[in-house]
Amino acid sequence: MLREMADVSVWPEPDVPPPYEVIVQAARESEGLLCLLTDRIDVGLMDAAAGRLRVVSNCAVGYDNIDVPAATARGIMVCNTPGVLTETTADLAWSLIMSAGRRIVEGDRYLRAGKWKSWSPQLMLGQDIHAATLGIIGFGRIGQAVARRARGFGMEVLYSDPVRQVEPEKSVGALFVALPDLLRRSDFVSIHAPLTPETRHMIGEKELALMKPTAVLVNTARGPMVDEGALAEALRKKRIFAAGLDVFEAEPLPQDSPLLNLENVVLLPHIGSASVATRTRMARMAAENLVAGLSGQRPPYLVNEEVLAL
């Protein structure tokens, strides 16, 4: 799609993000930039582009990797791919809820290591999901999609959000509660809030201490919302039962992370939206944004609408 209307330069290593300096040099020579959430698009990059860069299209729903106010001030349109990954990410959150709660990955490793000798009434005991209480932090599209799935398990659903979502809570039968109450009452806690200064490390030592020793924490949102050091300590001391993480404070997860030495945590390489259909649609949406912006049209998924008035 992009090559039909522009000269396109593509970073050739799909598994290794381009260094910041490489992106800066590309921005100097480009009117449009299609980036990933691993790419830092900041004031320095925009100033280096010296007024040539007109559109930044993020192939992601979140855009905390982009300095949006700085882009707006410089007349640069910022775009994202909203809505596309809601159901796929909710599926992944449920994969982690079930894997961590029922010790699926741990059991797989146990079997492969030749440790399974016989059926035993005490072997790999996990936590029931049916009829349990699910606490959802952040009740946007993905949080609501996770809640809808919980009905099939006969779960009680609690949610915490800065703004009460009256109609969605009615449709899924969820109960609005304060975060401390949610943490105390929930058997499973799933995070679906955006990363902001207010949500950074919103789950730390104090919050983990409120959770049940049988509780499971799942994060498919953004890694910095959980204090990983505090979580590793809570898991090591069995203050909570288990965790399932698709996102981390630093990505890729450093090889010296204490999380890697724990059996009671499932770790995934940020694959929340990684289905063939969803990632294809994300790429198409990002390209559509870029094509529209470079053609002088309003991109269909524009983040900073106010830039059009400049």
Secondary structure, 3 states (H helix, E strand, C coil): CCCCCCCCCCCCCCCCCCCHHHHHHHHHCCCEEEECCCCCECHHHHHHCCCCCCEEEECCCCCCCECHHHHHHCCCEEECCCCCCHHHHHHHHHHHHHHHHCCHHHHHHHHHCCCCCCCCCCCCCCCCCCCCEEEEECCCHHHHHHHHHHHHHCCEEEEECCCCCHHHHHHHCEEECCHHHHHHHCCEEEECCCCCCCCCCCECHHHHHHCCCCCEEEECCCHHHECHHHHHHHHHCCCCCEEEECCCCCCCCCCCCHHHHCCCEEECCCCCCCCHHHHHHHHHHHHHHHHHHHCCCCCCCECCHHHHHC
